[in-house]
Amino acid sequence: MFTGIIEEVGSVERLVPRATGSEIRIRAAKVTEGTHEGDSISASGVCLTAKNVGANGFSADVSPETLERTSLGQLRAGSLVNLERSLLPSSRMGGHIVQGHVDGLGRIHELKELGDGNWWLSVEIPADIERFCVFKGSISIDGVSLTIAKLEGNVLSVAVIPHTWANTTMRGYRKGGAVNLEIDIIAKYVEKMLAARDLKGAPGLTEAKLRELGY
């Protein structure tokens, strides 16, 4: 499990195709500290199992499903990736619960500078992700924990503060580029529970019920 607070930006040394999937080698320094073979590291929002860990980086196997669902298959030598080690029980929860399980790919719709190092990022999202997104809710974009600032149809927007801009791969974003999206796990559980209630004949969540509960 991760929090979406990026520890460093690493670079891809190589992505070697295999008979099934690929092997990726990532150059890094900070996230290898205290990391052992078999530990989890998030690379631009994708949970990878580290192997061949050294002071200058680590390798990981990437399954065919991961290559198909995420942007990792589009990476090349020199590509930058956001890196975060898995959460320790004693760590602060600075972002939100991020599993490193990418739900789908988004496309950068707009990237606008607001001034003083702040940016406005808009992303086109798939329909099966849109229903889980709410205003002021959490979303992981390339492994970065962000707050949804605006929703218009299939376009989601977030405000990017100077620290995030300077310390992640976002500074290299371009319109039309692919980004890994992970929705809040809590939203998935809520939908599952409500669907189960409806199947059993229990009343669903209605406007009247929300008013009754004080919303």
N, C-alpha and C positions, 0 to 999 in steps of 0.2 A: 504494500500500500504506500501511496505517496501523498503529498500535500499540494503539488502544483507550484511550489516555490523552487525555481531553478537555481542550482548550485554553481554550474558553470556551463559554458558553451564549448563543446568539443568539435572535432572535425573527423570526417570519415577518411581513413587511410585507404581502405579498399572494400569492395563488395564483390565477393566471389560467388558466382552461380554454382549450385550443386545440382545433382540429378533431381533432387526435390528440395526446393527452397534455396537459401543462400547462407553464406557466412559473412558477417560484417566485422570489420576491425575499426575501432574508434580511438582516436588519440585524445587522451584526457589526463588530468593530473589530480584534481581535487577529489573527484568521485571514486578514485581508486584507493584513496586512503581508508584503511580499515575494511576494505572490500575483499572478500574471499571467493574462490571458485564456487559457483552455484548461487551467489547472492543476486538480488534483483537490482537493476538499474533502469530507470526510465529514459529512453532516448526519443525526444520529441513526442512524448506522450505514449510511447510503446514500451511495455514492460519486457525487458530482455533479461535472460539469465547469463550472467557474466562467466567467462572462462578465459584462460590464459591471461589472468590479471597481472599487470606489471605496473611499475611506477609511471609509465608513459601512456597507459591505455589498457584496453581490454577487447576481447572478441565475444561474439555471440552468434548463435545459430538463429536464423530467421525462417519460420515455416512458410510454406506456400500460401496459407490462409492469411498470414500477416502481410505478406508481400502484396496480396490482392486487395486487402481491406485498408491498408495504410499507405503513406507516402514513402516508406522506407525503400521500396523497390525503385523509386525514381532518383535516389541519391547516387552520387558519384564521388570519386576521390576529391577531397577538398570541400565537400558539402558540410555545412554546419548543422549541429544538432543540440537541442536543449537537454541537459543531463541533470538527473536527480537520483540520489540514493534512496532506497526504501526507508520508510519511516521507522524510527526507534520508539519504543513505548514512552521514553522520557522526552521525546522531541515536542516542540511547540507545534500546534496545528495552525500554521500561518495562513494556509489557503483553505481548501476543502478536501473531502475524501476523493482521491484520484486513484484508480486501480491500475491504470496503464493498459486498459482494455479498450481499444479504439472502436467507437460505434460507427464511424463513417468518415468520409472525406468532405471537407468544405472547400469552397473556392473564394479567394479574396475578391470582394466586390469593390471595395473602396478603401483607400488608406490616405487619410487627410491629416496634415500637421496642424495642430491647434495653437502652437506657440509654447515657449518655455519648456521644450522637450516633451510636451504632451502630444499624443496622437489619438485619432479616432479610426478604429478598424471595423469595417463591415464585411461580413462573410456570408455567402450564399450557402444554405444548409439543406440537406436532404429532408423530404417530407416526414420520413419516419423518425427524424431527430427533432424536428420543429415542435411536435406535440409535447415534448418533455421540457421545453424551454419556457421560462417565465421571466418577466421583468424583475430585475434585481436578484435573479437566481444565479447559480454558479455554472460555469462551463469551462472545460479544459480545452485549450487550443494549442496544439503542439506541446502538450504537457504543462502549459502555463495556466494556473488558476486565475480566472477572470470573472468579473461580474457583468451580467447582461444589462446593458444600459438602454437598449432599444430593440424592439421587435416589429418588423414590418413584413408580413407575409413570410417568405422563405429567406429573408435577410436579417441577420442578427448583428448587432453592433455592440462594441465594448470600448471603454476608454482605457488607453494605455498610458500609465504614468512614466515619467522619465527614467526611473530606476529599471522598470521592466523593459523599456525600449533599449536601454544601454546594455542590459545584461542577458538578453535572449537573442534568438535568431530573428526576431521581428524586424529588426533594423534592415534585414535583407529581403523583406517581403516585397512582392510585386503583384500588381493586379492580375488575376487569373491563376495565381499560384495555388497549389493544393496544400491544405492544412489538415492535420489529424484532429478529430473532434471526439470528446468523451463527455457524455451527459452525466449529470449528478445521479449517482447510484440510488439515492433516496427516491428520486422521481420514478425510477423503474419499479421499486418495491411498492410504491403507492399505487401505481397503475395495476400491478399484478393483484394486489389485495382488493382493489375496487372491482376489477373484472371478476374475481372469484365470488365476491358478494353478489354481483348481478346474476351470475350463473345459478346461484342458489336461491334466487328469487328475492333477495334482500333489496330494499330500496337503494338506488344509487345516490350519488351526490348531486343534489339539485340546488337551484337558486334559493328555494324556500328553506331547505335544510341549512344552507350556509347562513341565511339570515337568522335562523333559529339558534345557531351556534355563535352568533354575535359578529359575523363578518359583514 
